Amino acid sequence: MGKKTMVIGATNNPGRYAYFAVKALLQHGHEVIPVGIKKGSIFGLEIINGLPDISMVHTITMYVGPVKQSAYIHYILKLNPNRIIFNPGTENDKLIKQALENDIEVVIDCTLMMLSSGEY
């Protein structure tokens, strides 16, 4: 069964890793919630702007850098996911510390590599 996954930094720009992550997650049977700053759709899913009230999120995979993450920290903690994946370049010591304090698993890895290797 797939893991309900929120992609923060989702985009319909095919030159971005977040685009490939949404595609790969869907191909692997995961429910995807794409959250981004620009309006649009990706693989039939509307990109959600803002901070949507979503329940039972298993994984949040980060595709925004630490500076832009500050707007999401309290939101992410409120969602209380099982884990947060920090893709290369998104590592954020403040969010990592707060996640661990809230018993949220922290993974510093590449979502695409995790999916292709079966570690997701």
C-alpha beads as a LAMMPS data file, in Angstrom:
LAMMPS data file: protein, C-alpha beads

120 atoms
119 bonds

1 atom types
1 bond types

-500.0 500.0 xlo xhi
-500.0 500.0 ylo yhi
-500.0 500.0 zlo zhi

Masses

1 110.0

Atoms # bond

1 1 1 0.000 0.000 0.000
2 1 1 1.277 3.470 -0.886
3 1 1 2.335 6.102 1.581
4 1 1 0.413 9.394 1.562
5 1 1 3.175 11.817 0.639
6 1 1 3.197 15.600 0.585
7 1 1 5.718 17.144 -1.800
8 1 1 6.575 20.622 -0.532
9 1 1 7.966 22.603 -3.426
10 1 1 5.921 20.776 -6.069
11 1 1 6.057 22.289 -9.533
12 1 1 4.917 21.511 -13.038
13 1 1 8.314 22.601 -14.361
14 1 1 9.800 19.446 -15.960
15 1 1 13.313 20.732 -15.260
16 1 1 12.946 20.433 -11.481
17 1 1 13.559 17.437 -9.241
18 1 1 10.240 18.005 -7.457
19 1 1 8.498 17.342 -10.791
20 1 1 10.295 14.019 -11.175
21 1 1 9.549 13.139 -7.547
22 1 1 5.790 13.572 -8.023
23 1 1 5.954 11.439 -11.164
24 1 1 7.992 8.689 -9.480
25 1 1 5.811 8.657 -6.349
26 1 1 2.695 8.216 -8.474
27 1 1 4.363 5.484 -10.527
28 1 1 5.186 3.648 -7.295
29 1 1 1.558 3.810 -6.152
30 1 1 1.799 6.523 -3.518
31 1 1 -0.915 9.109 -2.896
32 1 1 0.660 12.506 -3.625
33 1 1 -0.296 15.910 -2.268
34 1 1 1.635 18.492 -4.315
35 1 1 2.134 21.759 -2.417
36 1 1 3.811 24.675 -4.147
37 1 1 3.799 28.420 -4.584
38 1 1 2.690 28.556 -8.216
39 1 1 -0.726 27.590 -9.507
40 1 1 -1.021 24.739 -11.955
41 1 1 -1.373 21.013 -12.160
42 1 1 0.998 18.100 -12.402
43 1 1 0.077 14.632 -13.636
44 1 1 -3.612 15.390 -13.149
45 1 1 -3.198 16.787 -9.626
46 1 1 -3.765 20.442 -8.769
47 1 1 -0.758 22.039 -7.080
48 1 1 -2.069 23.273 -3.746
49 1 1 -1.019 26.762 -2.709
50 1 1 -0.782 27.756 0.925
51 1 1 -0.993 25.411 3.898
52 1 1 -3.761 22.884 3.232
53 1 1 -5.439 21.052 6.088
54 1 1 -4.526 17.459 5.220
55 1 1 -4.826 14.540 7.604
56 1 1 -2.812 11.366 7.975
57 1 1 0.232 12.404 5.941
58 1 1 2.817 9.652 6.174
59 1 1 5.767 11.397 4.544
60 1 1 6.706 14.955 3.706
61 1 1 9.458 15.272 1.136
62 1 1 11.141 18.660 0.994
63 1 1 12.020 20.395 -2.255
64 1 1 12.445 23.919 -0.891
65 1 1 15.602 25.251 0.693
66 1 1 16.028 26.056 4.377
67 1 1 15.275 29.782 4.002
68 1 1 11.869 29.167 2.400
69 1 1 11.093 26.360 4.866
70 1 1 10.591 28.800 7.740
71 1 1 7.035 29.448 6.474
72 1 1 6.316 25.712 6.739
73 1 1 7.895 24.649 10.052
74 1 1 4.852 25.050 12.335
75 1 1 2.605 23.685 9.593
76 1 1 4.721 20.544 9.159
77 1 1 4.826 19.916 12.897
78 1 1 1.033 20.345 13.090
79 1 1 0.580 17.738 10.331
80 1 1 2.676 15.348 12.444
81 1 1 3.892 13.107 9.604
82 1 1 5.679 9.822 10.278
83 1 1 8.772 11.165 8.544
84 1 1 10.325 14.060 6.693
85 1 1 12.728 13.471 3.827
86 1 1 15.269 16.223 3.299
87 1 1 16.439 15.981 -0.297
88 1 1 19.929 17.283 -1.170
89 1 1 20.164 21.006 -0.433
90 1 1 17.064 21.117 1.786
91 1 1 18.669 20.110 5.084
92 1 1 17.508 22.435 7.877
93 1 1 18.977 22.004 11.367
94 1 1 16.110 23.867 13.065
95 1 1 13.393 21.768 11.442
96 1 1 15.374 18.551 11.924
97 1 1 15.739 19.281 15.648
98 1 1 12.050 20.115 16.072
99 1 1 10.970 17.060 14.079
100 1 1 13.059 14.745 16.242
101 1 1 11.687 16.388 19.398
102 1 1 8.188 15.541 18.091
103 1 1 9.069 11.904 17.319
104 1 1 9.066 12.482 13.550
105 1 1 11.592 10.373 11.681
106 1 1 14.166 12.443 9.799
107 1 1 15.696 11.088 6.610
108 1 1 18.439 12.935 4.763
109 1 1 18.394 11.304 1.358
110 1 1 17.057 11.638 -2.166
111 1 1 13.419 10.635 -2.646
112 1 1 14.116 9.567 -6.225
113 1 1 16.986 7.302 -5.155
114 1 1 14.943 5.871 -2.287
115 1 1 12.111 5.002 -4.678
116 1 1 14.405 3.427 -7.273
117 1 1 16.210 1.323 -4.669
118 1 1 13.048 0.185 -2.865
119 1 1 14.009 1.985 0.378
120 1 1 11.046 4.352 0.286

Bonds

1 1 1 2
2 1 2 3
3 1 3 4
4 1 4 5
5 1 5 6
6 1 6 7
7 1 7 8
8 1 8 9
9 1 9 10
10 1 10 11
11 1 11 12
12 1 12 13
13 1 13 14
14 1 14 15
15 1 15 16
16 1 16 17
17 1 17 18
18 1 18 19
19 1 19 20
20 1 20 21
21 1 21 22
22 1 22 23
23 1 23 24
24 1 24 25
25 1 25 26
26 1 26 27
27 1 27 28
28 1 28 29
29 1 29 30
30 1 30 31
31 1 31 32
32 1 32 33
33 1 33 34
34 1 34 35
35 1 35 36
36 1 36 37
37 1 37 38
38 1 38 39
39 1 39 40
40 1 40 41
41 1 41 42
42 1 42 43
43 1 43 44
44 1 44 45
45 1 45 46
46 1 46 47
47 1 47 48
48 1 48 49
49 1 49 50
50 1 50 51
51 1 51 52
52 1 52 53
53 1 53 54
54 1 54 55
55 1 55 56
56 1 56 57
57 1 57 58
58 1 58 59
59 1 59 60
60 1 60 61
61 1 61 62
62 1 62 63
63 1 63 64
64 1 64 65
65 1 65 66
66 1 66 67
67 1 67 68
68 1 68 69
69 1 69 70
70 1 70 71
71 1 71 72
72 1 72 73
73 1 73 74
74 1 74 75
75 1 75 76
76 1 76 77
77 1 77 78
78 1 78 79
79 1 79 80
80 1 80 81
81 1 81 82
82 1 82 83
83 1 83 84
84 1 84 85
85 1 85 86
86 1 86 87
87 1 87 88
88 1 88 89
89 1 89 90
90 1 90 91
91 1 91 92
92 1 92 93
93 1 93 94
94 1 94 95
95 1 95 96
96 1 96 97
97 1 97 98
98 1 98 99
99 1 99 100
100 1 100 101
101 1 101 102
102 1 102 103
103 1 103 104
104 1 104 105
105 1 105 106
106 1 106 107
107 1 107 108
108 1 108 109
109 1 109 110
110 1 110 111
111 1 111 112
112 1 112 113
113 1 113 114
114 1 114 115
115 1 115 116
116 1 116 117
117 1 117 118
118 1 118 119
119 1 119 120
